[in-house]
Amino acid sequence: MLNGLAKGEWTLKQRDGSPERKICVRSGEELIQLRHNDPDCSRFVVEDEPSKVTIQYTCPGNGYGRTNIRRETNSLVQIESQGIASGLPFEFAAEARRTGPCCKSAEAPS
C-alpha cells in the first residue's frame, strides 16, 4: 500500500494541535516510524491491504511502536501510532497530505 503513495513533501498534522511537520516521502515507509529515527529498527507487517497497513516495529534500546496507516487517496492518509520512545509512552493520530515536491525544509527519510 505504501509504495502507491505519491512521492514528495508531505505535511503531517497531528490531531492534538502540535505544530505541523514536513516529511520528504520517497517510498512511503517514512510515515511508519514518526517517533523513532533509528535506522536499525526491525519491522513486522501485521496487515497490508490495498487501503490500509499496520506495522509493528522494535528499535533496540529505544522502544517500539505500532503504526496504522489508512489511505484515503494516493496523496492523503490517516495515521495512528502508539508505543514507547526514549522510555516514555506515546500515542497520536494525524493526517498526512502531499503538499509538493521535496525541499530542504522537509525532513529526510529515516
N, C-alpha and C positions, 0 to 999 in steps of 0.2 A: 504494500500500500504506500509506503513512504517513498519508493522510487518514482511514483507517479506524481508527486508534488512538484509544483513549479519551482524552478531554481531561482535564486536571487535573494534580495534583502527581505526579511520578514520582520514585522513588528509584533511583539508579544505584549498583550495587555492582560495583566492579572486582575482577577475579579475583586481582590482586596484593595485595589486602589494604588498599589505600588507603581513607581514610575515605569513608563514603557521601556522596553528593552529591544534593541535591534540585533538580529542574528542573520548571518550570511548562511543560507541554506544551499548546500551543493548536492546532498544526497537524501535529505530528509531525516537522516539519523541525528542531526544536530538538535532536533527537538526532543530527543529521548532523555538525555541527562542534563537537564537545565540547572540542577543544583550541584552537579558533580562535573568538574572539568577533567577528571582523571582519565588519561588515555588507556590505562590498564584495567579498566572495569570489565568484568565478564557479563555477558548479556544472555538472557534466555527468552525466547519469543513464546509467550503464553498463548497469544491469539493473533492471527494475521488473516484478516478478511478484506474484501475489496474496499470497504469504507471505514474500517477500524483496525487498530493494532494495540496490543498490550504487551509491554516488555518489562521484564524484571531484571534488574542488574545489581551487581555487587562490586564495590570498589574496596579492595583490600586496604585496611587501615583508615578508611574514610567513610564507611557506612554503605548504604544500599538504597534502592528506590524501586518503585513500580510506577510506570507511566502508561496511561491510556490516551491514545490519540484517535479522535474521530474526525474523518474528513467530510466536510460539507461540500467543498469544491477543491480543485487542484491548487487553489490559492487561499483557502480558508479552512482552518482546523480548530477543533476544541481540544484542549489538553487538560488532563487531571493527573497529578503526580503526588506521591507521598513516599516518605521513607525517613532515613537518618542521614544527616550530613554533618561532619565535624562534631559528632557526638550529640547533636540536637535534632529533634524530630522536625519534619516539615510536611506541609500539605498545602497544595494550591490548585486552583483552577484558573485557566487562562484561555484566551482566544489568540491565535496567531494568524496573521494575514500577510500575504506577499505585498510589499509596498514599492518595489522597484528593483533595479539591478544592485548587486552587492557594491558597497562602497567602503571606504576606510573607516567610517564610523560604526559599521556593523561588526559584531564580534566574529572572529574567525571560528571555524568549526572546531569542536573539541575532539 
